[in-house]
């Protein structure tokens, strides 16, 4: 079983041919707990792809009480996984963070509704309560409601937006008629609770044209100004994308690797294999290079949602992926 810290076994000879150089340390802070959402990194760790790049990588799981940007800025990590809206909001507030790679090129965000409430199209939303996570996750939903012309305060002709925790209990308990879910996680929690796809109506944000970039890799401007750190980040991104492509091609094995690294024992084989199958759809076709048009769309949606007040500048770079992938 692999541990979170993988000590590189290979040695490289120094310029004079007499010294042994230690592998370079890189610490990654995840956005959430250990699960197949982050399989590419655990695969790169397990398969020795980081080792091949002379890297000693530590992967830190996230959770409800962990703010990746704070860990990054506090020096507890060299790179983090985050969604673009929350990263842009942090940057506008003064956090000098920059997107250096984008392994996910599609969004897994959905709004899942109980069919019994007769919500079959966006025009059916008024008068209903829509539950969503906050901390930046609510931005696409707020932007969508704005585009539809619906107030979100429960007033006449509008909807009520209700903050919910990161579970589907409010939907199952009918405290909300619709709830935010991910294609790879919470949707299947609803199914596992006993409902069937026929009991549900889902709206994929990708299909509605309101998706924002998810699960990008971010570092600080200070790191990008340091040649030694940028060299490590180039090698980290190259190995990570190798891990993601391996995970896409070997989803069941990737899920098993994730399970080996889940020190909480909270994950199940069934759920992780199913999750990995869905995650592979979100990373497929990409090589980690951020799509500028997708960034601009995401930034616009983030502004429409009220999380930032102006178009961001300097919030992404191709320098790392250009060197890593070419």
matplotlib code that plots the C-alpha trace (Angstrom):
import matplotlib.pyplot as plt

x = [0.0, 1.3, 1.3, 0.6, 4.3, 6.2, 10.0, 11.7, 14.0, 16.1, 19.2, 20.8, 24.5, 25.7, 27.5, 30.9, 29.7, 30.2, 27.1, 23.6, 20.8, 17.6, 14.3, 12.5, 9.6, 6.2, 3.1, -0.4, -3.5, -6.7, -10.1, -11.9, -11.4, -9.5, -11.7, -11.6, -12.1, -8.3, -7.4, -4.8, -2.6, -2.8, -2.1, 1.0, 2.1, 1.4, 2.8, 6.1, 5.4, 6.4, 9.5, 10.4, 10.5, 12.7, 9.8, 8.8, 5.1, 2.9, -0.8, -2.9, -6.6, -9.1, -12.4, -15.2, -12.8, -9.9, -9.5, -7.0, -6.1, -5.2, -3.0, -1.3, -0.7, 0.4, 3.1, 1.5, 1.3, 3.1, 0.1, -3.7, -6.8, -9.7, -12.6, -12.1, -14.9, -13.5, -9.9, -10.9, -12.7, -9.7, -7.4, -9.6, -9.4, -5.6, -4.5, -1.9, -2.9, -2.6, -4.0, -1.1, -3.0, -6.5, -6.9, -10.7, -12.0, -15.7, -18.0, -19.6, -22.0, -25.8, -29.0, -31.0, -34.8, -37.4, -39.8, -42.8, -42.5, -43.2, -40.0, -39.2, -37.7, -36.1, -39.5, -40.8, -38.3, -40.3, -42.0, -39.5, -36.6, -33.2, -30.5, -26.9, -23.5, -21.9, -18.2, -18.2, -20.2, -23.4, -22.1, -23.1, -26.6, -27.0, -25.7, -28.2, -31.1, -30.0, -30.0, -33.5, -34.6, -35.6, -35.1, -33.5, -35.0, -38.3, -40.2, -43.1, -42.1, -38.7, -37.0, -35.6, -31.9, -31.2, -27.7, -27.2, -24.4, -22.3, -24.9, -28.3, -30.3, -32.3, -33.4, -34.3, -36.1, -37.9, -36.6, -35.7, -37.2, -33.8, -30.3, -26.8, -25.1, -22.0, -22.3, -19.7, -20.8, -24.0, -26.2, -25.3, -25.9, -29.5, -29.7, -28.2, -30.8, -33.4, -34.6, -34.2, -33.3, -37.0, -37.7, -35.4, -34.9, -31.4, -30.0, -26.3, -24.7, -22.5, -25.7, -27.1, -24.0, -23.3, -20.5, -17.3, -13.9, -13.5, -10.5, -7.7, -4.2, -3.1, 0.1, 1.3, 2.9, 5.8, 6.3, 6.1, 8.8, 11.2, 13.0, 13.6, 10.0, 8.7, 11.0, 9.4, 5.9, 6.6, 7.7, 4.7, 2.2, 3.8, 3.7, 0.2, -1.2, 0.4, -1.4, -4.7, -4.4, -3.5, -6.6, -8.8, -7.6, -7.6, -10.6, -11.1, -7.4, -7.3, -10.3, -8.4, -5.4, -7.6, -9.1, -5.6, -4.9, -8.1, -6.9, -10.4, -11.9, -15.0, -15.0, -16.5, -15.2, -18.6, -18.8, -15.2, -15.3, -18.5, -17.0, -13.9, -16.0, -17.7, -14.5, -12.9, -15.6, -14.5, -10.8, -11.1, -9.7, -7.7, -4.0, -4.0, -3.8, -6.3, -8.8, -8.8, -12.4, -13.6, -11.7, -13.3, -16.8, -16.1, -14.9, -18.0, -20.3, -18.4, -18.9, -22.6, -22.9, -21.5, -18.4, -16.0, -16.5, -14.1, -12.5, -9.4, -5.9, -2.9, -5.1, -3.7, -0.6, 0.3, 4.0, 3.9, 1.9, 3.8, 7.0, 5.5, 3.6, 5.7]
y = [0.0, 3.4, 6.2, 9.9, 10.6, 8.7, 8.8, 8.6, 5.6, 6.8, 8.8, 11.2, 11.9, 15.5, 17.7, 16.3, 12.8, 12.3, 13.5, 11.9, 14.4, 14.0, 14.1, 17.4, 17.8, 19.0, 19.1, 19.0, 20.2, 18.6, 20.4, 17.5, 14.2, 11.2, 9.9, 9.2, 12.9, 13.1, 9.7, 11.1, 12.2, 9.0, 7.0, 9.1, 8.5, 4.7, 4.1, 6.0, 8.7, 11.4, 9.3, 9.2, 13.0, 13.0, 14.3, 13.3, 14.2, 14.6, 14.6, 16.3, 15.4, 18.3, 18.4, 20.7, 22.5, 22.9, 25.9, 25.0, 28.6, 29.2, 26.1, 27.3, 30.8, 29.6, 27.5, 24.2, 23.3, 24.2, 23.6, 23.1, 21.9, 24.3, 25.4, 28.6, 30.8, 30.4, 30.9, 34.1, 35.4, 34.7, 36.4, 39.5, 39.7, 39.8, 36.1, 36.0, 32.6, 31.5, 28.5, 26.5, 23.5, 22.3, 18.5, 18.7, 20.2, 19.5, 20.3, 17.6, 20.0, 19.3, 20.4, 17.3, 17.6, 15.2, 14.5, 14.5, 18.3, 18.7, 20.5, 19.4, 22.5, 25.8, 27.6, 25.3, 26.6, 29.6, 29.0, 26.2, 25.9, 25.0, 23.8, 24.4, 24.4, 27.8, 28.8, 29.6, 26.5, 28.6, 31.0, 29.1, 28.6, 32.3, 33.2, 30.8, 32.2, 35.7, 34.7, 33.3, 36.5, 34.8, 36.5, 34.2, 35.6, 33.7, 36.7, 36.3, 34.7, 33.7, 30.9, 30.4, 29.5, 27.5, 26.8, 23.0, 20.9, 18.6, 15.8, 15.0, 14.8, 18.0, 16.6, 13.2, 14.8, 17.1, 20.3, 21.4, 20.4, 20.4, 20.2, 20.6, 17.3, 16.1, 13.6, 11.5, 11.7, 13.1, 12.0, 8.4, 9.0, 9.8, 6.6, 4.6, 6.0, 4.1, 6.4, 5.6, 7.8, 7.8, 9.5, 12.4, 15.2, 16.5, 19.6, 19.5, 22.9, 22.0, 21.6, 24.8, 26.8, 27.9, 25.6, 26.9, 25.3, 22.8, 21.1, 23.2, 23.3, 26.5, 27.9, 31.4, 34.2, 33.9, 30.2, 31.1, 33.7, 31.1, 29.1, 26.1, 25.9, 26.3, 23.5, 21.3, 22.4, 21.5, 18.0, 17.7, 18.6, 16.3, 13.3, 14.3, 14.3, 10.9, 9.8, 11.1, 9.5, 6.2, 6.5, 7.2, 4.0, 1.9, 3.2, 0.2, 0.0, 3.7, 3.4, 0.6, 2.9, 5.6, 3.1, 2.1, 5.7, 6.4, 6.2, 7.0, 3.8, 5.8, 5.0, 1.9, 0.0, 0.3, 4.1, 4.7, 2.6, 4.3, 7.7, 7.0, 6.1, 9.5, 11.4, 9.9, 11.6, 15.0, 14.6, 12.8, 14.7, 17.2, 17.4, 19.8, 22.9, 25.6, 26.5, 30.3, 30.5, 28.3, 30.5, 33.7, 32.0, 30.9, 34.4, 36.0, 33.6, 34.3, 38.1, 37.6, 35.6, 38.5, 36.8, 39.1, 42.6, 42.8, 40.7, 39.0, 39.6, 37.4, 34.6, 31.8, 30.9, 28.4, 28.5, 25.4, 23.2, 24.4, 23.2, 20.1, 18.8, 19.9]
z = [0.0, -0.9, 1.7, 1.1, 0.9, -1.7, -1.2, -4.6, -4.9, -7.8, -7.5, -9.9, -10.1, -9.5, -11.9, -10.6, -10.7, -6.9, -5.2, -4.9, -5.3, -3.3, -5.0, -4.9, -2.5, -3.8, -1.7, -3.3, -1.4, -2.6, -2.7, -1.0, 0.7, -0.9, -3.7, -7.4, -8.2, -7.6, -9.0, -11.4, -8.6, -6.6, -9.8, -10.5, -7.0, -7.1, -10.5, -9.9, -12.4, -9.8, -9.0, -12.7, -12.5, -9.4, -7.2, -3.7, -3.7, -0.7, -1.3, 1.4, 1.4, 1.9, 3.7, 4.9, 7.4, 5.0, 2.7, 0.0, -0.8, 2.9, 3.0, -0.2, 0.9, 4.3, 2.8, 3.6, -0.1, -3.3, -5.5, -4.9, -6.6, -6.7, -8.8, -10.9, -9.3, -5.8, -7.0, -8.9, -5.8, -3.7, -6.2, -6.3, -2.6, -2.8, -2.9, -5.7, -7.0, -10.7, -12.7, -14.1, -15.5, -16.1, -16.0, -16.1, -19.3, -18.6, -15.7, -13.6, -11.9, -12.1, -10.6, -9.6, -9.1, -7.8, -10.7, -8.4, -8.2, -11.9, -12.7, -16.2, -17.7, -16.5, -16.9, -14.1, -11.5, -10.2, -6.9, -5.9, -3.5, -5.0, -2.7, -3.4, -1.7, -1.1, -0.8, -4.5, -5.6, -5.8, -8.5, -11.6, -10.2, -9.3, -12.8, -14.4, -12.5, -13.5, -17.2, -16.8, -15.1, -11.8, -8.5, -5.9, -2.7, -2.9, -4.2, -6.6, -9.9, -8.6, -6.7, -3.3, -3.1, 0.1, 1.3, 1.9, 3.3, 1.0, 1.0, -0.5, 2.7, 2.0, -1.3, 0.1, 3.0, 0.5, 2.2, -1.3, -4.7, -6.5, -5.2, -6.5, -7.3, -9.2, -12.0, -10.2, -6.6, -5.1, -7.9, -7.2, -3.5, -4.5, -6.5, -3.6, -1.3, -3.3, -6.0, -9.7, -12.7, -13.6, -10.3, -11.2, -13.6, -14.1, -15.6, -16.5, -16.2, -19.2, -21.3, -20.1, -21.0, -17.5, -16.5, -15.0, -14.8, -12.0, -10.4, -11.9, -10.5, -8.9, -7.4, -6.3, -8.2, -5.9, -6.9, -10.5, -10.1, -8.7, -11.4, -9.2, -8.2, -11.7, -12.8, -10.1, -11.1, -14.8, -13.7, -11.4, -14.1, -16.6, -14.2, -13.0, -16.5, -17.1, -14.1, -15.3, -18.7, -17.1, -14.8, -17.8, -19.5, -16.4, -14.3, -12.1, -11.2, -10.6, -8.2, -6.3, -6.0, -4.5, -2.0, -0.9, -0.1, 1.7, 5.3, 6.7, 5.2, 4.4, 0.6, -1.0, -4.0, -5.7, -5.3, -6.3, -9.4, -10.5, -9.6, -11.6, -14.7, -14.5, -13.8, -16.9, -19.0, -17.5, -18.2, -21.5, -24.5, -22.5, -21.9, -18.9, -21.0, -19.9, -22.7, -22.8, -24.1, -21.2, -18.8, -20.2, -20.0, -16.4, -15.4, -16.9, -15.1, -11.9, -12.4, -13.2, -10.0, -8.0, -6.7, -8.5, -9.7, -12.7, -15.3, -13.8, -15.1, -14.7, -13.3, -15.5, -17.4, -20.1, -19.2, -17.0, -19.4, -22.4, -20.9, -19.4, -22.5, -25.4]

ax = plt.figure().add_subplot(projection="3d")
ax.plot(x, y, z, "-o")
ax.set_aspect("equal")
plt.show()
